[in-house]
Amino acid sequence: MSAARRGFIVFGAPRIAPDEIKRVAAVLRGGWIGTGPRVAAFEEAFRRFTGARNLVAVGSGTSALHLALLVGGVRRGDEVVTTPMTFAATANAVIHAGARPVFADVDRETGNLDPEMAARAVTRRTRALLPVHLAGRPCDLDAFSALARRRGLKLVEDASHAIEALWRGRHAGTVGDFGCFSFTHNKNLTAGEGGAVAARSARAAALVRTLASQGMTAGAWQRFRKRSGDGYRVVVPGFKYGMSDINAAIAIGQLRKVPRWQLRRRAIWEYYSQKLAGLPTSLPNARVPRGRHALHMYMVRLRLESLRTDRDGIRHAMAERGVGTGVHYVSLHLQPYYRKALGLAPRDFPNALWISERTLSLPFSPHLTDSQVERVARTFRGVLGKAVRAA
């Protein structure tokens, strides 16, 4: 094994600190590991952190999206306008709700769903808008809110990347009818696995909670606390979508560190932007005129016309030198299932296609050491320097 491989910098590796391990051990010793008091404590802490009116913790970001769409009234035969420049979970949740995802093209600079393109995609069958705050950059929530009001649609924010993002002083995920968060392994706050739904309406939040608990009017923890023989009633065929106390114990510890980690992310972002200036790439912009970037991923766009290789060639060269990278994303309209199911062609969404061919995410975590950050930048400069076309 080479020295580079032994010291491989993994893209998106989480960090679970000793205090979080202690919290998990306490849950295991206590004997209640399902949805219980730690989940309730995390829900309240995260609700305060985001300023959400109502919040329900669930098992994943995908289940959060599915529940939000169902409670938002999305049914079989409906359409949901969304972005192709996202992880599969966004569109998969639409399919699971029985509806059809309708893609609209993205802004080439930000990668976020273009509000004007989204408006053109709305039909009489459209029930909801599902924009994504890509890489932590809040999308234009003024435009999407106005479009939703004008056409009588639900606005569901996919805020999986946007825990710290703000729009006009409000947290991303709390502006629309619903906001969906993810706490999987590579997010700014991880629970190991988990998610949350923020809901404008208390009634909607209550239905989310019921659906996440197999359609029961009271979960096991609520029944245990009441010590009542009344049991529960199943009022709707729900899902097993609850968060566990094990996951919540991790998330509670992580949440307290988010402000400090955000400062570290900004320092790494600024270092990359300084050291990578002048390369045949377009670097990401952290400035959001009406909001704040969550700084979830540092995504560069390669200027392929200046290089002798493609994006995957650059990725391979980085990996050979011990630095992992990511691709966020290969547009969903290029993926086999959606291309076939929706009858799409690569050039249907030219901006998403353009980004798909050029996007590359560098290791970006508050847990990277200064020497690792320096090594990432140095390696990337070296790889691109060797790949530049001769004049």
N, C-alpha and C positions, 0 to 999 in steps of 0.2 A: 504493500500500500504506500502510495506516494505521500510526501509531507503535506502536499496541498490537500489530498483527500482526507488525511488525518485531521487537518485543521479546517475542514470544509465549513463555510459559512452558509448555513441552511436558510433558505428564504422563508420568512414567516414563522420562525420557531417561537412558541410561547414560552413564558417563564412563570412557573408556579413557585412562589416564595415560601420560605419556612413557616411564616405565620398563616398562610393559606392552607398548608399541609396540616398544621395543628388544628385549624378549624374543621377540616374534613375528618381528621381523627376523632375530634369531639363528637361530630355527628355519628360516626360509626360506633363509638362507645355508647352513645345515648340510645341507640336502637331504633330511632325514627329516621329513616333515610329517604322516604318518599316525599311528596309535596306536604310541607309542614311549616313550622315556625320560621325556619331560615328563609324559605321562599317568601313568606309574608314580610319578613324584615327587609329582604332585598327589594321586593316590590315597592315598599314605601320609600326606601333610600333612593332607588332609581327614579321613582316618580318625583321626588323632591329635586333630584339632580337635574332632570330634564324640564321640570315645570309642567309635566303632563297633568291633565285634569283627572284622568283615570288610567290605570296601568295594570296589566295582567302579565305575569311571567309565564312563559311556556317552554316547551322542550327544545325548540330550535327556531332559527329565523324563518325557515321554510314553513313550519307549522304556524308561525305568526302571520305570514302572508296568506296562507290558506284560510285561516280563521277570519282575518280581516275582510277578505273578499266575500266569504260566505255571509258574515254578519252585515256586510255592506250591501247585500241583496243580489250579488252576482249569481246567476243561475244558468242552467244548460241552455245553450242557444245565444247567450249574451256575448258581447265582445268587451275586451279590456285593452285599451291603448297603452302600450308600454315601449320600452327601449330594447333593441337587440344587443346593445353594448352593456351586458350584465352577465352575472352568473346564471346558470340554467335554472336555479331555484325560483327566480322571479317569474319566468314564463311557465315553469312546471306547475307552480301554484295556481295559475290561471286555468291550466288544463285540469288539475285536480278538482277545481271548483265547477267543472263542467262547461267552462266558457272557452272562447277562442282568443288567444293573444293576437293582437293586431300591432305589428311593429311600425314605428315611425323613425325617421332618421335622426341622428344626433348632431349636435354642434361639434364641428371638427376640432375646435380649440379645447373645449372642456370635456368632451365625450358624453355630456349629459343630454338627455332627451330634449330635442328642439321643440319649444312650445308651438311654433307655427306649423311645423310638420305634424305634431300631434293633433292640432286642431283640424288639419286636412284629413286625418285618418278617422275622425269621429263620424259615426253613422247613426242611424236610428236604433241600431242594436247595441250601441255602446252603453255600458253601464258604469264603467269606472275608468279613471286615469291612474296609471301606476308608474310614476317616474322614480328613478334611482339616483341617489346622491353619490355619484361615482367617485371612488377613492377618497371620499370625505368632503368633496366640494358640493355645497348645497345647490340644487337646481333652482331655476327661477320660480319660486313658489308664488310670487305675485301673479305671474302669467298663468300658472296652472290652477290657482285658486279662482281666478277670473273665468277661465275656460270652464271649470267645473260648475260654477254658479250659472254661467250663461247657458250651458247645455243640460243642466240638471243631473250632473254626474257625481259620483263619490270620488273623493281624492284620497288615494292610499299611497303613502310615502314609503318607499323601500329605503330605510335609513340604516341598513346593515353596516355601512361603512362610516356612519356619520354620528357617532355617539356624542362627540364634542362640537359638532357643527351648529352654527347659528344662522338664522335668517331674520334680519331686522330685530335682533335681540331675543328671538324665540328659538328654542332648540329645534333643529330639524327632526321631523317625526311627530311634532306637536301642532303643526299648522293645519294639516288636512283633517279629514274625518277619522283617519287611522294612520298610525305610524308603526312601522315594523322594524325591530332591532334584532341583531344577531350577536351572540356571545360565543361563537365557535372558536376553535383553537387559534386562529390567526387574526382575530379582531383586536381593536385597541383595548377592549375589556373582554377577557375570556372567562367563561364559566366551565371550560372544558367542552361543554355543549349547552346551548340554551338560547332563548330569545324572549322577546316581550312585545306586546301589543299596547300601544297608547291609543286611547279612544276619546273622542270629543264628548260622546254621550255616555253617561253612567249606565243607561239601559243597554247600550251596545257592549260596554265592557262586561256587564253581568252575563250577557249571552255568550261572549267570548269565553268567559270563565266556565260556564256550563258546558259548552261544546268541547272545551279542552279537558273536561273531566268526565268523559263518556256520557255526556248529556245528563249528569246527575245534578240535583238541586243542592247537594252538599257533598264536599269531598271527605275523604277519610279523616283528615285532621280536624275539620269543623265538627264532624260527628263525635270524634274522640273528645274534643274540648267540651262539648255540651253534655257528654256522658248520658246521652239520651237514647231511649229505645225506639225513637221515632224512625230511625234509619234514614232513607233517602228515597227520592222519587226520580225516575228517569223520564224526562220530559221531551227529549229529542235524541235521536241516534247520534251520539257525539264521537269523540276520538280520544285516544290515549296520548294527549299532547302536553301533559303537565311537566313542569320543571321539578327536579328532585332537590331535596335539602343538601345533598352532596354538592351538586352544581352551584346552588345558591351560596353555600359556604365559601366557595372559591370566589364567586362574583362579588360578595360583600367586601372581601379583602382587596380585590382588584379595584373596586370602585373608589376606594379611599385614596388610591395612588394615581388616578387618572390625571388630575391637574399637574402633578409633578412630572408624570410621563409626557404630558403634552409639551411642556417646556423642553424636555430632552428631544422629542421628535422635531420641534422647531429648530433646535440647534443642529441636528443632523441634516435636516432639510437645507438649511442655509449653508452648511459645509459642502454638501453635494453641489448645490447650485453655484457656489464659488469655484470649486475645484473642477467641475465639468463644463464650465463655460468655454466656448470656442470649439467644442467638438461638433461633428456632423449629426447633431441631435437637436430636438426641441425639448427644452426642459419644462417641467410643470410649474405653474404659477400658483402660489399660495394665496394671492390676493383675491378676495371676494368683495366687490364693491358694497353690497348690502348685507354682508354676513361674515362668517368665520369658517375657514376650512378646518376640517377635523384632522387633516394630515394623516390619513390612514395608509396610503401607499404613495411611493415616489415613482411615478410612471414617466418614462422618457419616450419620445417618438423618434425613431431612427430616420435619418435622411438617406433613404436607400439609394437615391440617385448618386450619392457621393461614396458609396461603399461597394466593395467587390463581392459581398456576400449578403444573404438575407438575414432577417431577424433570428431565425433558428440557428444560423451559422454563428452569430454573435453569442447566443445562449450557450451553444456547445463550447465555444472557446472560453467563455467565462467559467463554465463548469469544469473544464479541463484544468483551470487555474485555481480551482477550489472555491468558487463563488457561485452560489445558487441564485437564480433569477425566476421571475414569474411572468406570465402573460395574462393581462387583464384588459380585454378578453378577446378570444376569437368570437366574433359576433354570432349571435344565435341564429341569424338567418343563413349562416354558412354551415351550421351543424346539421348532420344528416337527418335527424328526426324532423326538425322544424323546416328544413329546406323542402323535404318531401311532403310533410303533413300540410304545410301552408302554401305549397307551390311557389316557392321563392327562388330567385336567381341572385347570384352574387352582387350584381350591380343595381339591384333594387334599392339598396341603401348605400350610396357611394361613400358617404362620410364614415359610416361604420366599417365598411370594407377597407377604406384607407387606413383607419386606426388599427384594424385587426392585423394588417400586414406589418405594422411598424412599432407597435407598442411593446415595451419591455419594462418590467418593474424590478428595481434594485432592492436588495435587502434593506429593510427600513423598520427598525424596532428600537424602542428606548432601552432595550437590554443589550444592544450592541456596544462593545467597548470602543473607546477612541481609536485604538489600533485597528480594530475590525472595520470601522467606518473608513479610516484612511486607506486600508487595504482594498476595500470595495472600489473606492474612487480611483485609486492607482491602477487597479486591474482593469477597470472599465476604460480608462484613458489608454492603457497599453493595447487592449484588444481592438478598440476603434482605430487607434493609430496604425496598426498593422493592416486593417481592413480598408483603409481609405484608397480610393482609386488614384492611380498615378495621373498627374496633370498632363 
